[in-house]
Amino acid sequence: MKRLALALAVTGCLTAAAAAQECGGVETPCEIESGRYFIRLPDPGVAAQGTVLWLHGYGGSGRSDIASAGLVEPMLARGYAVIAADGLDWPEKGVRTDWGVVDGFDWRRDDILFLEAVIADAAARFDIRTDRLVASGFSRGGSMVWDLVCARPEAFIGAAPISGGFWEPMTRSCAGPVHLFHTHGFTDRTVPLEGRKAVFNGFPFHQGNILEGLDVWRETDGCMGAADVDLAADGDWEKHWTSCESGSIVLWLHPGGHMIPPGWVDRMLDWADALAADAPQ
């Protein structure tokens, strides 16, 4: 939180200049030195509940996802501002809007610093709640969420990644505990639960085992025992670790593949609302 607070303070000095540079909505990105992001705010009559930092999958874009009615509109209706940042476009390396995940590749942008700058810039330009910040994303965006919140847990009340996790060489410890709501398809073959090795653009990558990565979170949160809650219904499997020393973990495995499952947005928002209700006012 100290890092983010410092970034907010520094960026706050630029508030007047930032306000003069109008951006926001589906069509107009907000530009910062290291990249850009899109942002949508709840309607004026909706009380601000929090902010979701959303990270797209490989080859996606903030513009495309911020325009997704099924994804974003429910968040806005529940009082959450939504920030959709753009991944790195690096055509000379064959990279098309990807994230600088810890995966052995020499990325030219530090995306943890980039996303910190995005949050700070958005806080300076707009009236958003950074005290109730949730990191979420799909596929490679979900993997970036794992890396981001592992490195900066104090900046977020929770993380809700979908179909993404640590890559190899796998991180073995995180900077602090988190509230994690991880969603994954049991039949996902793009990012399989068991992990896989693959070659992309001539570079060998190794997707980590999701359950092995989950143990990193369990160790960090202090809940290495059996789950407190086990649920199975209609092809879904859930495990909840709620008696952690700090933080909590929800694992939702659905029967589908590499996808955002039906009902995910409302379930994530219910989870985020509960976290926000427990957060300092």
N, C-alpha and C positions, 0 to 999 in steps of 0.2 A: 504493500500500500504506500510505503514511503516513496518508491520509484514513481508510482502513478501520481501521487500528490505533488511531487516535484514537477513532473511533466505538466500537470494541470496548472500549477502556479506559473510556470514559464509561458505556457501557451496563453494563459489568461491575460498576459501583457499585450497579446495580439488581438484581443477580443474585438476592439473597435474596427481594426483593419479587416478581420475575418468577416464581421457582420456586413461590411460593405461589399464583400464578394459573395453574392447570393448563390446558394446551391441548395440542393435537396430535392427530394422527389425522385420519380423514375427517370427523368430525362437529363437532369443536371447533376453531374458528379461534383463532389468536393475534392479539390486537388490539394495535395500536400507535397513536400519535396520528394518523398520516397514512393509516392503512388497516389491512389485515389480511392474514394469510397462513395457509396450512396446511402442516403438516410431518409427514412419516413417517420413522421411523428404522429402520435394519436390525435384524433380530432380534439379541438379546443375544449369540448365539454366532457372529455374523458379524463379522469384523474390519473396522473402519472404514477405508474406502479413500478416501473423499472426500465431497463434497456437490454436488448438482446443484440450481441455482436454475432453476426451470422457469416460463416465462411463457406463459400461454394465448393463444389467438387472440381476435379481436374478438368480443364477445358471450359469451365463455366465462367460466369461473370457476376459481379455485384449487381449490374443493371438487370440482368435476366432474373435473378432471384428476388430482388427488391420489387419487381413487377409481378411476382407470383401471388395471385390473390389467395390461393389456398394455403400458402405458407405464411404470408405476411399479414393479411387482413385480420385473422383471428388474434394475432399478437397486438395489433393496433387497437382492436376493439376491447382488449383486456387492459389497455393502458401502458403497453410496452412500446417504446421507441425501438426501431430496428435499424441497425447499421450493417450494411452489406459491403464489405471491402473487396477490392480486386486483388487476386493473386498476381504472381509475377509472370509476365510475358517475356520469354527469352528465345526468340525464333532461331537464333544462330546455334543454340544448343538443342533445338527441337522441342523446347518447352513451351507449352501453350497454357497460359494462366494456371500456374501451379503454385504450391506453397513450399516454403523453405523448411520442410520437415527434417528432423534429424534422421537421416537415412544413408549417410556416407557420401552424398553428393556435395560438391563444393558450390553452394548457392551464392549468388552475387548479392543477395539482399538478406539481411537479418530480419525475418518476419516477426519475431517477437518484438523487436524495437519498432518495426513498422506499425504493428497493431497497437502498441502503446501510444504511438504518435497519432494514430487514427482516433483513438478514444479521447486523447487530450484535445485534439482539434475539434472533434464533435462537441465536447463539453464546453469549449470556448465559443462556438458558434450558436449552439442551440441549448434550450432549457431541457436537458435530459438528466436522468438520475444515474450517476455513475456509482452511487453507493449501493445500488441494487443491479449489478451488472452480471448477466448470464452469457457465457460463451457457448456457442452452438455451431454446428456445421455438419456437412454431409461428405462422406468418403474421404478424399484427401483433406478436405476442410475439417472433417471430424478428427483426422490425425493431427492437424495443426492445432485443434482445440486441446488435444491431450498434451502436446508439447507446450503450448502457451500457458495452460493452467498449472501444469507441473512446474514450470519455471516461475510463474507469477500468481500463486494461489491466492495471495492476499487481495488481489485486485477484483476478485469475482466472488459473488455469493454462491455460484454453482456453475457446473459445466454439463451440457447436454449434447454430446456428440452422437452421430449416427454413422454406422458402417465405416469407422476408421479408428485406428489405434496407433500405438508405438510401432515404428519400424526398427529394423536392426541397423546399426548396433543399438540394442534396446537400452533406454534409460533405466537405471536400477534404483533410483531414489528421486523423490520430488522435494521441492523446497518447503512444502507444508501440506497440511490436510485440505481436502476439498469435499464438497457435496457433489457427487457424480451421478448422473442419470444416463447410463449408456444403453443404446439401442442397436441391435444387430440382427441381421437375417440369418436364420439357421442354415439356409441353403445358399448363402452368399458365396459366389465363386470368384467375384472380382476382388473382394477383401475377405477371404475365408477366415472363419474363426481360428482354424489351426495354423494360419499363416502360410506363406508360399514364397518361393524365389522366382523372379522373373527378370527379363531384360527389357528395358524401355530405352529407346533411342541409343542402343548400343551400350548402355550402362547397366550393370547387374545390381538389382535391388532385392531386398529381402523384407517382405512384410512380416511383422512380428505376430506371434501367437496372441490373440486377443485375451485369452484367459490368463496367460502368463503376464501380460501387461496389467491385467486387472489385479493380479497379486501385488504389483508395485503400489497400486492405489490402496489396497487393503493393508499392506505393511505400513504405508505412510499414514493412513487414517487410524491405525491401531485396531483392526478388526479382522485378524487372521483366522478366527474361528469359523464355525459353520454359520451360514446365513440365519438371520433371525426369522425371516419369512420366506417360505417357498410356495409358489403358486403355479398351477398348471391348468389351463382352460382354453378350449377352442384352438388348440395348436400353439398357444403362447406359453412361454415359460418365464417365470420371474424369480429373482432372488433379491432380497433386501437385507442389507447390513445396516442396522439402525442403532446398535449398541457399541459403535466405534468409540475409541477414546476421544476422537474429534472428527467432525465431518460425518458423511454417510455415503452409502453406495446403493444404487438401484441398477440391476441388470435386467433388461427386457430383451428376450430372444423371441422373435416372431418367426413364423414358418416360411416367410418369403425370402427373396434374394436380396440383391443390392438395390435397396429402395428405401424411401421414407414410408413407413407403413401407415395405413389408414388409422386415423385417430391419434397419431403421434403429437400433433400440434396441441390439441386440447390436454392430453396427458402431461406433456412437458410444461404447459402453462399452469396446470393445477399444482405440479411439483414446484415450479418457480414461485407461485403465489404463496405456498406454504413456507418456503425459505424466506421470502420477503416479509411474511408476517412475523417470523421469528427474529428477523434482523433488527438491529437498533433503529429506533425511529428518529 
